[in-house]
Amino acid sequence: MYALVSLTVARMVPVAIALVGTGLDRRTVAFIGWFGPRGLASVVFSLLAYDALAGQDGRVTLTIVTLTVVFSVILHGASALPLIRRYQRAEDSPPVASPGKGDETPTAR
C-alpha cells in the first residue's frame, strides 16, 4: 500500500506544489508528476536506513523501498509510451474555443 501511495500522491502532490505559478496546465503538471523526480536517492537512503536500523526494522524498510522501486520501474515503464503519445496528441491538437467566445486569434492584415 505504501508503494502505491509513494508512486502517486507522495510524489505528485509535492511536484504540483512546486510548479504552482509556472503557468503550466494541469495535464502538464500531472505528466511531470507521474514521470517526475525519481532516482538513485531512494536506494541510497534505504541502504543507509538498513545499516542504521537494527534487525527486523531494517529488513522491513529495505523490503518496502525495494518493492516501491520495482513497482516504479514496472508502472512507469509500462505507462511511458502510451502516456507520452497521449500527451503529444493533446499538445498537437488545436485549442478548443470556450462557449460564448469568438475566435481570439489576430487576423492577418
Secondary structure as the mmCIF struct_conf table of DSSP 4:
data_model
#
loop_
_struct_conf.conf_type_id
_struct_conf.id
_struct_conf.beg_label_comp_id
_struct_conf.beg_label_asym_id
_struct_conf.beg_label_seq_id
_struct_conf.end_label_comp_id
_struct_conf.end_label_asym_id
_struct_conf.end_label_seq_id
HELX_RH_AL_P HELX_RH_AL_P1 TYR A 2 LEU A 7
TURN_TY1_P TURN_TY1_P1 THR A 8 THR A 8
HELX_RH_AL_P HELX_RH_AL_P2 VAL A 9 ALA A 18
TURN_TY1_P TURN_TY1_P2 LEU A 19 GLY A 21
BEND BEND1 THR A 22 THR A 22
HELX_RH_AL_P HELX_RH_AL_P3 ARG A 26 PHE A 35
BEND BEND2 PRO A 37 PRO A 37
BEND BEND3 GLY A 39 GLY A 39
TURN_TY1_P TURN_TY1_P3 LEU A 40 LEU A 40
HELX_RH_AL_P HELX_RH_AL_P4 ALA A 41 ALA A 52
BEND BEND4 LEU A 53 LEU A 53
HELX_RH_AL_P HELX_RH_AL_P5 GLY A 55 ASP A 92
BEND BEND5 SER A 93 SER A 93
HELX_LH_PP_P HELX_LH_PP_P1 PRO A 94 SER A 98
TURN_TY1_P TURN_TY1_P4 PRO A 99 GLY A 100
BEND BEND6 THR A 105 THR A 105
HELX_LH_PP_P HELX_LH_PP_P2 PRO A 106 ALA A 108
#
